[in-house]
Amino acid sequence: MTTPDDIIKIMKDAGIARGKCDALDHDKPLDEQGLDSYDRMSLLFEVEQSFNVELPNEIAKDLKTLNDLVAFLNKTD
């Protein structure tokens, strides 16, 4: 089972949103927490690579929070 901490670890390992990862609210949209569009695209790419999943644009646009990502990943397990 994937957790928000798993996603945060991926972000840290990939250098995404340095210095912001530990303070992220799991239920608040990432773009409201200082992640820009490049950070978001990098995160989605890293999630695809790490979990061997595909995130088509129509799905990715709805994954706005850490908990959204976690729910999607746990549903695809």
Number of C-alpha atoms within 10 A of each C-alpha: 9 16 15 19 14 14 20 21 14 17 21 16 11 13 14 21 20 13 9 14 19 12 9 18 15 18 12 14 17 19 13 12 15 12 19 13 11 11 18 18 14 17 21 18 14 18 20 14 11 11 12 9 13 13 15 8 9 8 10 16 9 11 20 17 20 21 19 18 21 20 16 16 17 12 10 9 9
